[in-house]
């Protein structure tokens, strides 16, 4: 088994992902939000690239069966029901609803990985469960970090390092690509104080400047969910 990491969505090669298992990581905040929504009994999550696509998709749903969520520049999109804060996706709001979501980085990464044989959603919130589910599939595994506007993002990288560590616990003989090897050691160096490491991320600092410290604290919780959202090709939705 090969385990490797793409540092940004832009750097991923869809043809290389075909037939593989791919874990999508956008810690702050898209994959944390998707995981939370499904943990709180959302019917599914439909990721789209643009605001226009989100509105077109919404027109195909019956009133009261969906919610529009997402962000641009980390802020709520005008006219949408929710932003990209996982804390907004409570059971009372999302249960039974399909979430149509568009974000700056996370939904781009998801769309890039659609050729994968299995596409799973990972974050600190469900990292151990996501690693276990990916390992059970038995193919080579690629971790696809969303990054921030096509640039390396330390928060996603730290989560990728954690996932590589968990995966190698399950598959000690797995081959690690160069970046997987590097990020595993980064995680091991900071595993007792990941918030300190991630506080150096530019995306972290932008969210702090916007007063979103509570979102950050939520997203940095480790292994509080034992669920793994996955892309269902038949439904064209992310579901459990």
Secondary structure, 3 states (H helix, E strand, C coil): CEEEEECCCCCCCHHHHECCEEEEECCCCHHHHHHHHHHCCCCEEEECCCHHHHHHHHCCCCCCCEEEEEEECCEECCCCCECCCHHHCCHHHHCCCEEEEECCCHHHHHHHCCCECEEEEECHHHHHHHHHHHHHHCCCEEEEECCECCECCHHHHHHHHHHHHHHHHHCCCCEECHHHHHHHHHHHHHCCCHHHHHCCCHHHHHHHHCCCHHHHHHHCCCCCCCCCCEEECCCCEEEC
